[in-house]
Amino acid sequence: YDPIGGARFYGVGNEFMGILVGAAVMSWALFCQLYPQRPRLRALGGCLFFAAVLAVIGAPFLGTNVGGSITAAAAFGFTWLLLEDRVNRRGLFALILLTAAVLGLFMFIDSQKRAGEQSHIGQTVALFGRDGFPALKLIIRRKLAMNLRLLRYSIWSKALLVAAAVLAASFIWPTSFIRWLMKNYPAVSQGISGVVLGSLAAFIFNDSGVVAAATCLLFASTAILILALQLKHDLGSAQPHVEDNAHSH
């Protein structure tokens, strides 16, 4: 399960899909953090950027990755809502509809091809049309079995646990870190939330979800560690200054 090779004959494999989703979310969050001006242009740019990355992952002529398409649509849509301050019941409902519409569009386009030219999303539609819900049940069971196997034997399960531990520790200790992060780097903190959601979606909707979730979550845990080191450096630099002022008085 090479995150670059992707263990896939065509299209973007689950391993590299996790990297692509995590990198895209954090890249746009960093852009919004650095350039908060012109919100309308930023909103449109986010839509175009995320749509382009989603097309690379899900377009049938590039080898549709079904689970990756769901993961990307959920992560990108949620991140965009966070960055544009539109996370509410209406926005989340629109996100669910958008994810379903994107998946349905890819399914329709691929199902119109000849059987030998279809990617696995078109083959899944044909299988469901022929065998019904038992076919979907079999696919779900196979994906769960693959994830359980990867949890037991893959080195990526350890990477996933380490990244999850970093996120958990940032919420538990020190308690002021998250408040500092949200105050000083609001767009970055929203990007981290988008990556976490994308990682959860990658784990749920992909048969090698452990690997995809781990590669995606690395971008959130790395950002947290870098900012935690910056906070520690800032506090360490401020401490001698405080002590010097105390001695001078």
N, C-alpha and C positions, 0 to 999 in steps of 0.2 A: 504494500500500500504506500507507494511513493507519492508524496503530495505534488510533485512536478509531473511525473509520468501519468499519474491519474488512473492507472489500471483500467483503461477504457480504449476501445478500438476506434471510436469517433466521438467528436464533441468534447465538452469539458467534463472530466471525471469528477466524482464526488470529492476526491481529495483536494484537487486544485480549485474546485468550486468554493470550498470553504475559505481558501485563501483569497479568491477573487471577491467574494461577498464581504468578508471582513475588511479587506483593503479598500474596497469601494466606499463602504460606509464611513470608515475612519478618515479616508482622504477627503470626502466631501464635508465631513464634520470639521476637520482642520481648516479647510478652505473657508467655511462659514465663520469659524472662530477668528481667522486672520482678517477676513473682509466682511464685517457685519453690515456694511452700508448697502444701499440699494436692495431692499428686501424683495421687491417684485422680480428683479432680474435674478436674484439668488434663488427664488422659488422656481422660476422657469428653468434655470440652469440645472437645478437639482432633478427636475422631472426628466430633462433630456439626457443627463448623465446616467441616471439610474435606468432609464429606458434602454439606452445603448448597451449597458452591461447586462441587463436582463435578456436582451435579444441575443447576445453572444452565448448565454447559458441555455436559453430555451428555444431559439429558432430551429424549426425542423430541418432546414437545409444545412444547419451547422451541427446537427446531431442532438436532438432535444434531450435535456436532462430534466426529467419530470420533477423529481424531488428537489433538484437544484432550482428549478423555476419557482416552485412554491416557496422555497427558502428565500430566494432573492426578492420575490414580490413582497413577502411578509417583512423582511428586514429593511428593504428600501422604502416601502410604504410607511412603515412605522417610524423610521428615522426622519423621513420627510415631514410627517405630521409633528414629530417632536420639535424639529428645527423651525417649523413654521407656526408653532404654538397652536396646533389644531387637534390635539389629542382630546377627543370627547366621544360621546356615544355615536354621534353622526359620522365623525371622521373614521372611527374604528369600523363601523358598518360599511362605509365606503371602501375601506381597505380590504375587508373580506370579499366584497363584491368584485373589486379590482383583481384580487388574486384568483378568484374563480373564473372571471372573464378571460384573464390572460391564459390560464391553463386550458379553458375551453377552446380558445382560439387556436392554440398550438395543437390541441387534439383534433380539431376539425380540419386544419390544414394538412396534418400528417395523415389523417385517415382517408383523405382523398387520393393519396398516392397508391400505386400498385403495391401488392404485398411484399415483394422483394425489395422495394425502395423505402419502406416505412422504417422509422426509428421505433424504439420500444414503446413510445407513447401511442403511436398508431396501432401497433400490435396489441397493446393493452386494450384499446377501444374495441378492436376486432374480437379479442378473446372474451371481453365482457358481453359483446353482442351475441356471441355464440354460446357461451357457457353460463352467463349471468353472474350473480353474486358469489357463487362458490369459487369462481376464478379469482375474484378480488380477495376473497378470504385466504386463498392459497398464497397469493402474492404478499399479503400482509404478514402471514405466518413466516414466509421465507425471509422477509426483511427483518422481522423480530429475531429470528434464529441467527441471522448473520450478525446483527448488532450484539447479541449475547456472546457469540463466539469471539468477536473483536474485543469486547470488554474483558474477556478472560485471557486472550493470547496476544493482543496487539500492543505494541509499545505506545501507540497513540492514546490508549485508555489512560496511561500514566500521565501523558501530556495534558489530557482533558482534566484529570483530577488536580494537577498542579495549577492549571489556569483557573479552575473553579475555586481552589483554595485561596488563590490571590484575591479573587473577587470577594469571597466570603470574608477574608481577613480585613479588607478595606472597609467593609461595613461594620465589623465588630470592633476593631482597634486600629488606629485611634478613632473615636466616634466623630471627631471634628473634621476628619479628612474629607469625607464626602461633602459636608457643608462647604468646606473651603474649595473643593473641586467645582461644585455647582455654582458658586459665587464668582470664582475667577476664570473658570473655563466652562461656561454653560454649554456651548456647542459641542465641546469634546465630551462632556459628561452625557449629553444626549446621544452622541455617536456611540459611546460605550454601551448605553442601553439598547441601541439598535443592533449592535454586534451580539449582545447577549441574547436578544430575541432571535436573531438569525441563527445563532448556535443551537438554541433549543429547537427551532424549526428543522435545522439540518439533522439533528439527532433523531427527530420523530419521523421525518418524511423520506429518509434515505436508508438504503440497505447497508451501506457502510457509514452510517450516521455518526458513529464514534469518531472516525477519522475526520469527517467533514466538520463536526462540531469542534473538535480540538484545534484544527487549523484555523477555523473562523475565530474562536475565542482567544487565540493567541494575540490578536490585535487589540482586544480590550484589556487583557491582563498586562501586556507590554506597556500600553499607554498609562495604565494605573501605576505601574512600577516606576516609570520615568517621572511622572508627576509627583509621586510620593518622595522620590529622591530629590526632586527640586524643592519640595516643601521642607524637607529635612535640611537641605543646604541653606535655604532662606532663613529658617529658624536658627541654624547654627551660626550664620553670619550676623544675625541680629543680637544673639546672646552676648558676645564680647562688647558690642556697642552699649548694651544696657548696663553691663557691669562697669564699663568705663565711666558712664554718666553717674552711676551710684558712687564710685570712688571720688569723682571730682566734687561731689557735694559733701 
